[in-house]
């Protein structure tokens, strides 16, 4: 079982693309909207050093932006 969290904002088109990609692949994930949960964004920035979204945490590994190849690679490990 993979542990996947996607950190998003409301107006982010790449966040929608990421969520749609995971849904299309039948990959379960948890979404955290950082506009509604600013403390989560602080934790993400402290962990990754990146402000952008989407950021996806897969089993402790981070993928910045909408990058299907990196997502699938992280899921294989």
N, C-alpha and C positions, 0 to 999 in steps of 0.2 A: 504494500500500500504506500503510495507516494503522499507526501505531505506538501501541498502546493498552496501558496498564498500569493495572490496578485494584488499589488498596491496600485490604486487607481485614483483618478479625479473624475468629476462629473463630465467635464467638457473635452476629455482627451480621446481623439479618434483612434489612437494606437492602443489605448486601453480596451476600447470596444473590439478592435481587431484581435487582440490577445484573448479576450474572453470568448469571442466567437470561435477562434482557432481551437481552444481547449474544449469547448462544447462540441464542436464538429468531430473531435477525436475521442469524444466520450471520456474525457479526463476530468475527474472531480477536482474542484479547487475552492478555496475560500477567497472572497473578495473583501478587501479593506479599502474603503474610500477615505483617503487621507484628509480630504476637506472636512469630513465629519469626525475624524479621529486624528487631530494634529499630533498627538503624542506618538502615534504609530509612525508618522512621517519623520519625526525627530529620530526615532529609533532606526529607521531605514537609512537616513542620511548619516547617522553615526556609524552604522554598520558598513555601508557601501561607499560613502563619500559622494554619492550622487543625489541630485535634487530631482531629476526627471522621473516621469512615470510613463508607461507602466514599469514597475520593477516586480519581478516574480522570483519568489524564493521557492526552490524545489529541493526538499531534503537538505536544507542548509546551504545550498549553492544558489547564487544570485544570477539572474539574467536581466540585463537592462534593456528596456525598449521592447518592441515587437520583433522578435527574432526566432521564428519557428524552428530553424535548424539547431540553435543553441538549446531551445526548450526540449526538443526530442533527444539531443545528446545528453542533457542533464537527467532526463527520465531513464535513460539506458544504464546509467551508472549506479 
